[in-house]
Amino acid sequence: MTSTPAFTRAARVALAGALALGTVISGSGAAQAQPQSTTVRPAAWGPCAADVLAEIPAAQRDKVSCAVQEVPVDHSRPRGGTTGIIMMKRPAGDPAKKIGSLFINPGGPGGAGLIYSAYGSSFFTPEVLEKFDLIGFDPRGVGRSAPLRCFRTQEEADAVNDGWYSLPITEDEIASSIRQSKAYTDYCGINAGPLLNFMSTEAVARDLDIMREAVGDKQLNYVGFSYGTLLGATYANIFPQRSRALVLDGNVDPFLRLTNGTEYDRERARGFEISLDAMLKRCDAVGVAKCAFAGGARKKFDDLRESLRKAPTTLPDGTKVTLTDVVSRTSSNLYSPSTFKALTAWLQSIHAAQHPGALSVQSVVDAPKPVGNNGGKADVRALPDTPYTADDSYYAVNCTDKPFPRTTRDWAGTAARWEKESPTFGRYQAASDLLTCATWPTRHPDRWIGPWNRRTPNPVVVVGNYYDPATQYAFAQRMAKELGNARLISVDAFGHCILGDSAGADAAVTRYLVDLTAPVHGAVFQPNAQPFA
């Protein structure tokens, strides 16, 4: 198991308290929006560091600029310590037609979003690129913004990760994982530093408001993917009147996530099962010429999984495939329909090895390339060919935001129940936040738990895929209902998030961002490409 998640995409903000950002924190953890009274220093844009430029397309390197915006570590103490948020700006293509800035968050949590502005053409139409400065940023504790780290050395991390299983099944594996997870959170309590207590999504939303003011915008334009939809929903409810155009793609259920982390993750596992089942049905529908695993794909997958539960399978080239390999790779690749063909060919090669006398289209194929999403555990829209790197902000945010039982006493029973209803992904999901957040060192943190229904001047646009694995379609429906002013548009598509991959949805979002013409609630669009094409 990797030490903890971090990756490519961002979300930021911290909590500006009673006088600073004009909020009053109630006993329930909710905040009352009030006018901001502080003066924010304008962003000081300058050249980006060479190591940053090396991560973006060459054609963008002479266009972008970077800045570090100071924000309070603790927004309730605005004159206390500060931390820096690094931002990258890709300027509007036509400054004369510029509407404002468009902030981007890729999800996570813990997604390093700094370079996403340089990849704007992957998500937005030319008209959006022409009329908005695109702003990417690494949220507090993430990437280049004072990354929160629980270990001082790689040797410490390796020692903790040894014996920490991402899919613990046996009594020994479960006991070892509980022990090593506790060791991990102990290290976090010792080494993470002052940001540890101030990593809530609410804090990031308040950072975002400071960044908005720093770039000179009176209202926020924002696109959030995956976990970034929670950041957008939080901002919309703390600062409803400062919200111009917010687009949320690949939505969480904010109320459930912030009030019952256990049930949220249980339903998240179910979302992966729904997506897997739909993919296997599509595989059979297109046939073996396009999907090597076709021909009773559902039964073949279930049989393959149960065989691996008993023992690994050895492929003809000597590679040993474990149940963890199949669950994590399938979870990861369900994010990206373009990988389905390679995924199902790999599954067929495992099936053939388990049934050596059966006729096989291909006996050995390379495993599909994983997507940069922490084995499908991170709520992030990953850039192509970008790995999910390692800082410890993923758990820092999730264990702050999502309430879980503060004990692992019944973890094994819960994992078994989840596995019964979600046979492929239930235990895998339980081995993440439910296990680790039980012993997280932060207790009773300030975090936004609602209300979620404050009315923004313009509708928030909520975008959902029918077969999204990480944030199932029902979450998008709930997000639209929970927000005070929202329009839901849907895409009959697989994969996690859709902007840039559906011409119809992209056109609707463009009109909204540019003209504030909100799409028709309930509109349904098609993706640009179907899986197995």
TORBATOR-971853 format. One record per residue (C-alpha): residue in one letter; z negated, x negated, y. Coordinates in Angstrom, 2 decimals. Example, Ala and Ser with C-alpha at 12.3 -4.5 7.8 and 13.67 -1.06 7.14 Angstrom:
R  residuo       pz       px       py
R        A    -7.80   -12.30    -4.50
R        S    -7.14   -13.67    -1.06
//
This chain:
R  residuo       pz       px       py
R        M     0.00     0.00     0.00
R        T     0.81    -1.36     3.42
R        S    -2.09    -2.05     5.75
R        T    -1.27     0.90     7.98
R        P     1.62     2.45     9.79
R        A     3.38     1.53    12.99
R        F     7.10     1.87    13.73
R        T     9.97     2.60    16.08
R        R     9.36     5.36    18.60
R        A     6.68     6.20    20.99
R        A     4.25     8.60    22.53
R        R     1.69     7.88    25.25
R        V    -1.09     9.19    27.27
R        A    -4.83     9.03    27.83
R        L    -7.37    11.43    29.19
R        A    -7.80    11.50    32.96
R        G   -11.13    13.09    33.46
R        A   -12.80    15.42    35.86
R        L   -11.88    13.76    39.16
R        A    -9.09    11.34    38.25
R        L    -6.49    13.53    36.63
R        G    -8.34    16.61    37.65
R        T    -9.54    18.00    34.33
R        V   -12.83    19.40    33.21
R        I   -13.69    18.84    29.57
R        S   -15.39    21.78    27.94
R        G   -17.78    21.60    25.03
R        S   -14.99    22.68    22.67
R        G   -12.86    19.68    23.59
R        A   -10.35    21.72    25.63
R        A    -9.41    20.81    29.19
R        Q    -8.74    22.93    32.26
R        A    -5.64    21.82    34.16
R        Q    -6.22    21.04    37.84
R        P    -4.24    19.22    40.54
R        Q    -4.04    15.45    40.14
R        S    -5.83    13.59    42.88
R        T    -5.18     9.92    42.08
R        T    -2.43     7.75    43.51
R        V    -0.26     6.11    40.89
R        R     1.36     2.75    41.56
R        P     5.19     2.98    41.25
R        A     6.69     1.35    38.18
R        A     7.70    -2.27    38.87
R        W    10.96    -2.61    36.96
R        G    12.21    -6.05    36.01
R        P    14.01    -7.92    33.25
R        C    13.01    -7.16    29.67
R        A    11.68   -10.01    27.55
R        A    14.15   -11.84    25.35
R        D    12.52   -10.62    22.13
R        V    12.87    -7.03    23.33
R        L    16.53    -7.47    24.25
R        A    17.20    -8.96    20.82
R        E    16.33    -5.57    19.26
R        I    18.88    -3.49    21.17
R        P    22.70    -3.31    21.14
R        A    24.35    -6.16    23.03
R        A    26.20    -3.69    25.28
R        Q    22.89    -2.39    26.62
R        R    21.16    -5.68    27.34
R        D    22.42    -6.10    30.89
R        K    21.71    -2.46    31.76
R        V    18.09    -1.95    30.79
R        S    14.95    -2.97    32.65
R        C    11.27    -2.98    31.66
R        A     7.91    -2.34    33.28
R        V     4.27    -2.25    32.26
R        Q     2.30     0.69    33.63
R        E    -1.46     0.38    33.80
R        V    -3.44     3.44    32.67
R        P    -7.18     3.94    32.20
R        V    -8.49     3.17    28.74
R        D   -10.80     6.18    29.21
R        H    -9.26     8.78    31.49
R        S   -12.67    10.28    32.18
R        R   -13.56     6.92    33.81
R        P   -10.43     6.18    35.84
R        R   -11.98     3.23    37.64
R        G   -13.00     1.55    34.40
R        G   -10.94    -0.67    32.15
R        T    -7.17    -0.30    31.90
R        T    -4.50    -0.89    29.31
R        G    -0.79    -1.48    29.81
R        I     2.01     0.78    28.59
R        I     5.37    -0.96    28.28
R        M     8.44     1.08    29.26
R        M    12.19     0.48    29.06
R        K    14.68     2.22    31.37
R        R    18.34     2.79    30.66
R        P    19.66     3.97    34.04
R        A    21.71     7.12    34.49
R        G    25.42     6.48    34.08
R        D    26.20     8.10    37.45
R        P    23.35     7.55    39.95
R        A    24.93    10.04    42.37
R        K    24.49    12.81    39.79
R        K    21.07    11.74    38.59
R        I    18.62    14.60    37.94
R        G    15.62    12.47    37.01
R        S    14.10    10.54    34.14
R        L    14.04    11.65    30.50
R        F    11.12    10.32    28.47
R        I    11.61     9.90    24.70
R        N     9.00     9.80    21.95
R        P    10.14     9.16    18.34
R        G     7.01    10.35    16.57
R        G     4.59     8.73    14.20
R        P     1.96     8.75    15.40
R        G     2.11     5.11    16.24
R        G     5.86     5.10    16.79
R        A     7.01     2.23    18.96
R        G     9.55     4.00    21.16
R        L    10.31     1.27    23.67
R        I    13.87     0.58    22.54
R        Y    14.85     4.22    21.98
R        S    16.22     4.45    25.50
R        A    18.82     1.84    24.55
R        Y    19.91     4.02    21.62
R        G    20.33     7.17    23.71
R        S    23.90     7.75    22.53
R        S    22.50     8.35    19.03
R        F    20.69    11.48    20.24
R        F    22.22    12.71    23.50
R        T    25.61    13.77    24.84
R        P    27.48    11.70    27.46
R        E    26.53    14.26    30.11
R        V    22.83    13.69    29.50
R        L    23.34     9.91    29.61
R        E    25.22    10.29    32.87
R        K    22.52    12.33    34.64
R        F    19.19    10.95    33.42
R        D    17.46     7.63    33.33
R        L    16.28     7.32    29.72
R        I    12.72     6.02    29.39
R        G    11.42     4.68    26.10
R        F     7.85     3.43    25.76
R        D     5.33     2.10    23.29
R        P     2.23     4.30    23.47
R        R    -1.22     2.80    23.86
R        G    -2.22     0.75    20.86
R        V     1.35     0.64    19.56
R        G     3.98    -2.07    19.38
R        R     3.91    -4.11    22.61
R        S     1.33    -1.91    24.34
R        A    -1.86    -3.74    23.31
R        P    -1.39    -2.94    19.60
R        L    -4.51    -1.70    17.86
R        R    -5.13    -3.94    14.87
R        C    -7.86    -3.77    12.27
R        F    -7.37    -7.24    10.80
R        R    -7.57   -10.69    12.32
R        T    -5.50   -12.33     9.58
R        Q    -2.92   -11.33     7.01
R        E    -5.28   -12.62     4.34
R        E    -7.84    -9.98     5.34
R        A    -5.19    -7.28     5.14
R        D    -3.95    -8.48     1.77
R        A    -7.46    -8.49     0.34
R        V    -7.99    -4.88     1.40
R        N    -4.59    -3.69     0.25
R        D    -5.07    -5.19    -3.18
R        G    -6.34    -2.26    -5.21
R        W    -5.50     0.39    -2.61
R        Y    -2.93     2.60    -4.36
R        S    -0.54     4.89    -2.54
R        L    -0.50     7.16    -5.62
R        P    -3.87     6.79    -7.40
R        I    -3.98     8.69   -10.69
R        T    -6.45     7.12   -13.12
R        E   -10.20     7.09   -12.55
R        D   -10.08     3.34   -11.94
R        E    -7.20     3.67    -9.43
R        I    -9.01     6.45    -7.59
R        A   -12.30     4.56    -7.44
R        S   -10.55     1.40    -6.29
R        S    -8.56     3.24    -3.60
R        I   -11.66     4.95    -2.24
R        R   -13.46     1.59    -2.12
R        Q   -10.58    -0.27    -0.45
R        S    -9.90     2.53     2.04
R        K   -13.55     2.31     3.09
R        A   -13.20    -1.45     3.47
R        Y   -10.16    -0.87     5.67
R        T   -11.95     1.53     8.02
R        D   -14.90    -0.89     8.17
R        Y   -12.52    -3.60     9.36
R        C   -11.15    -1.19    11.95
R        G   -14.63    -0.52    13.28
R        I   -15.22    -4.26    13.64
R        N   -11.87    -5.47    15.00
R        A    -9.93    -2.65    16.67
R        G   -11.52    -3.05    20.09
R        P   -12.10    -0.61    22.95
R        L    -8.96     1.47    22.37
R        L   -10.35     2.68    19.04
R        N   -12.27     5.51    20.71
R        F    -9.40     6.54    23.00
R        M    -6.36     7.07    20.78
R        S    -6.03    10.87    20.87
R        T    -2.76    12.62    21.59
R        E    -4.46    14.06    24.66
R        A    -4.99    10.52    25.93
R        V    -1.31     9.78    25.35
R        A    -0.29    12.96    27.19
R        R    -2.30    11.88    30.21
R        D    -0.72     8.43    30.07
R        L     2.65    10.19    30.06
R        D     1.75    12.05    33.23
R        I     0.93     8.77    34.94
R        M     4.26     7.33    33.79
R        R     6.05    10.42    35.10
R        E     4.56     9.87    38.53
R        A     5.19     6.13    38.37
R        V     8.94     6.67    37.96
R        G     8.97     9.09    40.90
R        D     9.54    12.41    39.11
R        K     7.72    15.52    40.28
R        Q     8.13    17.20    36.90
R        L     8.52    15.86    33.39
R        N    11.73    15.82    31.36
R        Y    10.91    14.97    27.77
R        V    12.34    14.89    24.26
R        G     9.85    14.46    21.43
R        F    10.72    14.01    17.78
R        S     8.37    14.82    14.91
R        Y     4.80    13.88    15.89
R        G     6.27    13.59    19.41
R        T     6.46    17.39    19.41
R        L     2.66    17.47    19.41
R        L     2.66    15.13    22.40
R        G     5.10    17.42    24.22
R        A     3.12    20.57    23.38
R        T    -0.09    18.89    24.54
R        Y     1.49    17.85    27.83
R        A     2.89    21.34    28.38
R        N    -0.57    22.85    28.07
R        I    -2.50    20.30    30.12
R        F     0.17    20.06    32.83
R        P     2.24    23.26    32.56
R        Q     3.40    23.20    36.19
R        R     4.51    19.58    35.94
R        S     6.84    20.37    33.03
R        R    10.53    20.78    33.91
R        A    12.40    20.54    30.59
R        L    10.74    19.78    27.25
R        V    12.66    19.59    23.95
R        L    10.69    19.40    20.70
R        D    12.68    18.46    17.56
R        G    11.07    18.39    14.09
R        N     7.92    20.29    14.97
R        V     4.33    20.09    13.86
R        D     2.04    23.13    13.87
R        P    -0.26    22.04    16.72
R        F    -3.03    24.58    16.15
R        L    -3.32    23.84    12.43
R        R    -3.01    20.07    12.83
R        L    -5.80    19.91    15.42
R        T    -8.16    22.34    13.70
R        N    -7.74    21.72     9.95
R        G    -6.24    18.40     8.93
R        T    -6.76    19.12     5.25
R        E    -4.76    22.33     5.26
R        Y    -2.10    20.80     7.51
R        D    -1.50    17.94     5.06
R        R    -1.55    20.31     2.08
R        E     1.22    22.33     3.74
R        R     3.04    19.13     4.67
R        A     3.23    18.21     0.98
R        R     4.64    21.65     0.30
R        G     7.36    21.01     2.89
R        F     8.56    18.00     0.93
R        E     8.66    20.11    -2.25
R        I    10.79    22.75    -0.49
R        S    13.19    20.07     0.75
R        L    13.42    18.36    -2.66
R        D    14.12    21.62    -4.44
R        A    16.89    22.48    -1.97
R        M    18.44    19.03    -2.37
R        L    18.45    19.32    -6.17
R        K    20.07    22.76    -5.96
R        R    22.71    21.38    -3.60
R        C    23.30    18.50    -6.02
R        D    24.06    20.95    -8.84
R        A    26.23    23.03    -6.51
R        V    28.52    20.13    -5.50
R        G    28.80    18.86    -9.08
R        V    28.70    15.49   -10.75
R        A    31.75    14.13    -8.91
R        K    29.73    14.14    -5.67
R        C    26.18    13.99    -7.03
R        A    25.61    11.84   -10.10
R        F    22.35    13.66   -10.90
R        A    24.03    17.09   -11.16
R        G    23.65    19.21   -14.28
R        G    20.21    20.78   -14.44
R        A    18.98    18.50   -11.65
R        R    15.66    20.30   -11.19
R        K    14.68    19.98   -14.85
R        K    15.93    16.43   -15.04
R        F    13.83    15.44   -12.06
R        D    10.69    17.11   -13.41
R        D    11.17    15.49   -16.81
R        L    11.81    12.11   -15.18
R        R     8.64    12.43   -13.10
R        E     6.46    13.40   -16.05
R        S     7.86    10.54   -18.16
R        L     6.99     8.09   -15.39
R        R     3.50     9.54   -15.21
R        K     2.97     8.22   -18.75
R        A     4.64     4.82   -18.33
R        P     7.19     2.95   -16.17
R        T    10.86     3.04   -17.10
R        T    12.78    -0.20   -17.57
R        L    16.38    -0.18   -16.36
R        P    19.09    -2.18   -18.19
R        D    18.85    -4.97   -15.61
R        G    15.13    -5.38   -16.35
R        T    13.85    -3.57   -13.25
R        K    10.71    -1.56   -13.91
R        V    10.54     1.77   -12.07
R        T     7.15     3.44   -11.59
R        L     6.16     6.94   -10.57
R        T     5.07     5.55    -7.21
R        D     8.55     4.05    -6.73
R        V    10.25     7.41    -7.30
R        V     7.82     9.50    -5.24
R        S     7.77     7.14    -2.25
R        R    11.53     6.53    -2.29
R        T    12.33    10.22    -2.64
R        S     9.87    11.12     0.10
R        S    11.40     8.53     2.40
R        N    15.04     9.42     1.72
R        L    14.58    13.17     2.17
R        Y    14.37    12.36     5.89
R        S    18.03    11.28     5.91
R        P    20.76    13.38     4.22
R        S    23.20    10.47     4.40
R        T    21.08     8.73     1.74
R        F    21.06    11.64    -0.75
R        K    24.10    10.38    -2.64
R        A    22.53     6.95    -3.24
R        L    19.16     8.51    -4.05
R        T    20.52    10.85    -6.69
R        A    22.68     8.10    -8.24
R        W    19.52     5.99    -8.59
R        L    17.65     8.92   -10.13
R        Q    20.51     9.33   -12.61
R        S    20.22     5.68   -13.61
R        I    16.50     6.22   -14.35
R        H    17.29     9.39   -16.30
R        A    19.91     7.48   -18.33
R        A    17.41     4.73   -19.14
R        Q    14.94     7.34   -20.35
R        H    17.66     8.94   -22.53
R        P    19.69     5.98   -23.84
R        G    21.77     8.12   -26.20
R        A    22.96    10.50   -23.45
R        L    26.31    10.17   -21.71
R        S    25.77     8.69   -18.24
R        V    28.09     8.41   -15.28
R        Q    26.35     5.24   -14.14
R        S    23.70     3.38   -16.08
R        V    22.44     1.11   -13.29
R        V    22.72     1.45    -9.52
R        D    20.86    -0.17    -6.66
R        A    17.85     1.72    -5.36
R        P    18.67     3.56    -2.12
R        K    17.61     1.82     1.04
R        P    14.31     3.25     2.30
R        V    14.14     4.86     5.72
R        G    11.77     3.33     8.29
R        N     9.11     6.00     7.92
R        N     6.26     4.42     5.92
R        G     7.47     5.80     2.63
R        G     7.82     9.28     4.06
R        K     4.22     9.43     5.28
R        A     4.97     8.99     8.99
R        D     6.14    11.89    11.17
R        V     8.82     9.82    12.83
R        R    12.56     9.84    13.38
R        A    13.46     6.29    12.47
R        L    16.33     4.35    13.93
R        P    18.87     3.07    11.40
R        D    18.06    -0.36     9.94
R        T    14.68    -0.44    11.68
R        P    11.61    -1.03     9.50
R        Y     8.27     0.67     9.88
R        T     6.17    -2.29    11.08
R        A     2.42    -2.80    10.89
R        D    -0.24    -2.04    13.43
R        D    -3.04     0.41    12.82
R        S    -2.28     3.08    15.41
R        Y    -1.10     5.60    12.79
R        Y    -4.58     6.18    11.40
R        A    -6.18     5.63    14.80
R        V    -4.32     8.66    16.19
R        N    -4.37    10.88    13.11
R        C    -8.04    10.29    12.33
R        T    -8.87    11.06    15.96
R        D    -6.76    14.22    16.20
R        K    -7.00    15.75    12.74
R        P   -10.39    16.93    11.45
R        F   -11.11    16.05     7.81
R        P   -14.21    16.16     5.62
R        R   -16.36    13.10     6.27
R        T   -16.74    12.37     2.59
R        T   -14.53    11.31    -0.31
R        R   -16.82    12.97    -2.87
R        D   -14.30    15.69    -3.74
R        W   -11.14    13.69    -3.05
R        A   -10.12    13.53    -6.71
R        G   -10.53    17.28    -7.12
R        T    -8.55    18.00    -3.97
R        A    -5.75    15.63    -5.01
R        A    -5.54    17.33    -8.41
R        R    -5.30    20.77    -6.80
R        W    -2.59    19.64    -4.39
R        E    -0.70    18.02    -7.25
R        K    -0.79    21.25    -9.23
R        E     0.91    23.21    -6.44
R        S     3.09    20.32    -5.18
R        P     3.78    18.31    -8.36
R        T     5.79    15.52    -6.77
R        F     4.18    15.03    -3.38
R        G     0.72    16.63    -3.45
R        R    -1.27    13.63    -4.69
R        Y     0.85    11.24    -2.64
R        Q     0.03    13.16     0.54
R        A    -3.67    13.37    -0.34
R        A    -3.78     9.57    -0.66
R        S    -3.02     9.18     3.05
R        D    -5.07    10.73     5.89
R        L    -7.38    12.84     3.73
R        L    -8.65     9.68     2.05
R        T    -8.76     7.28     4.98
R        C    -9.97     9.56     7.77
R        A   -13.07    10.44     5.74
R        T   -14.63     7.12     6.74
R        W   -12.86     6.46    10.06
R        P   -15.35     4.84    12.47
R        T   -14.69     7.17    15.44
R        R   -16.77    10.35    15.49
R        H   -16.58    13.37    17.82
R        P   -13.69    12.00    19.90
R        D   -12.32    13.75    22.98
R        R    -9.11    15.47    21.93
R        W    -7.05    18.46    22.96
R        I    -7.54    21.42    20.61
R        G    -6.02    24.09    22.83
R        P    -5.18    26.40    24.40
R        W    -1.55    26.11    23.35
R        N    -0.18    29.16    25.19
R        R    -0.11    28.10    28.84
R        R     3.14    29.19    30.42
R        T     5.52    26.51    31.66
R        P     8.00    27.33    34.48
R        N    10.93    26.95    32.06
R        P    10.94    27.68    28.34
R        V    10.17    24.79    26.00
R        V    13.06    24.37    23.54
R        V    11.86    24.12    19.94
R        V    14.35    22.81    17.35
R        G    13.86    23.17    13.59
R        N    15.87    22.29    10.48
R        Y    15.70    24.74     7.59
R        Y    15.02    21.96     5.03
R        D    13.05    19.46     7.09
R        P    10.73    17.68     4.63
R        A     8.12    16.15     6.94
R        T     7.72    19.12     9.29
R        Q     8.76    22.20     7.36
R        Y    10.70    24.94     9.13
R        A     7.66    27.24     9.21
R        F     5.98    24.71    11.52
R        A     8.81    25.10    14.06
R        Q     8.42    28.87    13.90
R        R     4.69    28.53    14.52
R        M     5.19    26.07    17.38
R        A     7.49    28.54    19.13
R        K     4.93    31.34    18.71
R        E     1.95    29.26    19.80
R        L     3.51    27.98    23.02
R        G     3.29    30.25    26.05
R        N     7.00    30.08    26.86
R        A     9.40    28.79    24.19
R        R    12.82    29.31    22.63
R        L    13.44    28.45    18.97
R        I    16.83    27.22    17.84
R        S    17.45    26.46    14.17
R        V    19.87    24.28    12.24
R        D    20.94    25.02     8.66
R        A    20.39    21.39     7.77
R        F    18.55    18.91     5.60
R        G    16.68    15.92     6.96
R        H    13.96    15.30     9.53
R        C    15.01    16.11    13.12
R        I    18.58    16.87    14.16
R        L    19.48    15.95    17.75
R        G    22.60    13.82    17.68
R        D    23.67    15.30    14.34
R        S    24.59    18.88    15.28
R        A    27.22    19.44    17.95
R        G    26.07    23.02    18.53
R        A    22.41    22.13    18.95
R        D    23.33    19.12    21.10
R        A    25.41    21.31    23.43
R        A    22.59    23.83    23.77
R        V    20.07    21.09    24.55
R        T    22.44    19.50    27.07
R        R    22.80    22.74    29.03
R        Y    19.04    23.13    29.01
R        L    18.29    19.59    30.19
R        V    21.00    19.58    32.85
R        D    21.11    23.18    34.11
R        L    17.80    24.58    32.79
R        T    19.83    27.17    30.90
R        A    17.61    27.86    27.91
R        P    19.37    28.66    24.62
R        V    19.16    32.09    23.04
R        H    15.98    32.43    21.01
R        G    16.85    32.51    17.32
R        A    20.25    30.84    17.64
R        V    21.37    29.06    14.45
R        F    23.65    26.01    14.36
R        Q    25.28    23.87    11.68
R        P    24.95    20.10    11.19
R        N    27.91    17.80    11.78
R        A    27.90    16.75     8.13
R        Q    26.54    18.13     4.87
R        P    24.85    16.03     2.20
R        F    26.97    14.61    -0.63
R        A    30.11    14.85     1.52
//
